[in-house]
Amino acid sequence: MKYRRALAACVLVLMASGLAACDGESTEQRARAAAEKIQSSIPNQLAVALEQDASPEQIKEAQEALTSINEYMGEVNGELDAVTVNAIQAFQRSHGLADDGILDEETRRLLREAKARKASQRSERPPDQGDAGSAS
């Protein structure tokens, strides 16, 4: 008798779950809808970085520093664009920071230090001898 009640309860649970899944959507459609919902809840990191409150002077300083350390190949103009944000993110990743593309105080400090290190390396290097050893 207990066995029949347990079996009947299992059958009812299975029928209820089967009916819930039979709403006309395939498993693939439900998975796609769930994925779209998850993706729409994730903020667009580039859009957030492009909307940051950084002055043109701060952006230009960052572009100059990134250019000096060969992380940025774009125009140094003080305008925040996707190329600048990507270079900031690459710099942040290589220095153990959150790679959000935001020019916070820590990122700006590390950029200034990296630029100063690069400048001191250039001043310590002997002048280039050009092609003195090659035949003309």
Residue, then its C-alpha position, 0 to 999 in steps of 0.5 A: m500500500k505504501y509502495r502504491r502511494a509513493l509510486a502514485a506521488c512520483v507519477l503525479v510529480l513527473m506528470a506535473s513537471g512534464l506539463a510545465a515543460c510542454d508550454g510550446e517552447s523547445t529546450e533550445q528556445r528556452a536556453r536561448a531565451a535564458a542566455e539572452k536574459i543573462q547577457s542583457s543583465i551584464p553591463n557593456q564594459l566598453a560602454v561604461a568605460l567610454e562614459q567615464d568622467a575623465s578629463p581630456e587632460q587625463i586622457k591625453e596624459a594616459q595616451e602619452a604614457l601608453t604610447s611611450i611604453n608601446e601599448y597605444m598606437g592611436e592618436v594622442n588627442g585627449e579623446l576617449d575612444a575604443v582604441t584608448v580604452n582597449a590600451i588602458q585595459a591591456f595596461q591594467r591586465s599587465h599590472g594586475l589591476a581590474d581591466d575595466g578601462i577606467l582611468d582611476e587614480e591607481t591606473r593613472r599613478l602606474l601609467r606615470e611610473a611606467k612612463a618615467r621608467k621608460a624615459s629613464q631607460r632611454s636616457e641611460r642607453p648610449p646614443d644609437q651608432g646608426d649603421a657605422g658598421s655596415a657597408s655603404 
